[in-house]
């Protein structure tokens, strides 16, 4: 199997968790509906308060670039920014 896996770790301000989750609830279906190169995009809570992980799977680098350039990611991503307590930590994993 090939492809690219991405794990994004997002730290959210304590008073912004509900807002963050609401915006992400709009973003995830938009990614799935509009990005044929994406096969998985889901938000998970971690055991650490206010820390979330987004698990993502893309066909190739072009699909990752298309995700980052998409209107829905730019628009909704801009709404997520004020909820965060720091820069996202992005880990990119090559498929096997």
N, C-alpha and C positions, 0 to 999 in steps of 0.2 A: 504494500500500500504506500502511496506517496501522499503528497499534500503538505500542508503547513498547519501546525497547531499553535495557537496563541493562548497564553494564560495572562490575563490582565488583572492585577491586584489593585483594587481601588479602596482608598481609605476615605470614609464619609464623615463629615462633621455630625456630632451627636444630634443636633436639632434639625438635620437635613435628611435623615434616613427615609422618611415617608415620601418626601419630594423626589429624592433620588430614585427610589423604587418605582414611583409613578412614571417618571420620565423614561426609565429603562423599560417599563411595560409597554411604552409606545415604540421604543427603538428596536427591541428584539423582533417583533413581527414585521417591521419595516425591512430589517436586514433579510429575514427569511423570504419575504415576498419579492424583494427587488434585487437580490444578489445571487444569481445562479451559481457563482463560484464558491458560495458559502454553504456548507452542509450542516453546521452546528453553531449556535450562538445562544448561550444561556447564562443567566446570572445566578450565582450561588452565594449564600451567606456563609461566612466562616465562623469558627468558635470564638474568634476575637471580636468583641463588640465594634461595630462600625466598619468592619473590613469585609469586603466582597471580592469575589473572583468571577471573572467572565471567562468562560471556556469557549473557544472559537476554533473552527476548522475550515480551512480554505483549500481549494484545488491547487493553487500555485501563487507565486508572488504577484501576478497580475490581478488575481482575485483580491488579495490583501490591499493592493493599491486602489482597486475599484471601491472597496469598502471605505477606505479612508477618504476618498474623493467624493463619495456619494452625498447627495443633498440631504438625505435623511440623517446620515451620520454627522454631517457638519452642523445641521440645524439642531438636532436633539442633543448631540455631543456638547454643543455650546450651553445648553440648559443644564447638563450634568456638571460642568466645570465649577460653578459656584457652590455646589454641594460637597465638593471634594475637600479633604483636609491636606492635600499635597498632590504632587504629580503622580499619575498612574505608573505602576511598575509593570513593564511589558516583557514577557518571556516568549520568545519565538522558538518553536521546536520543529525540526524537519521530520517529515513522515518517514516511515521505514517500509 
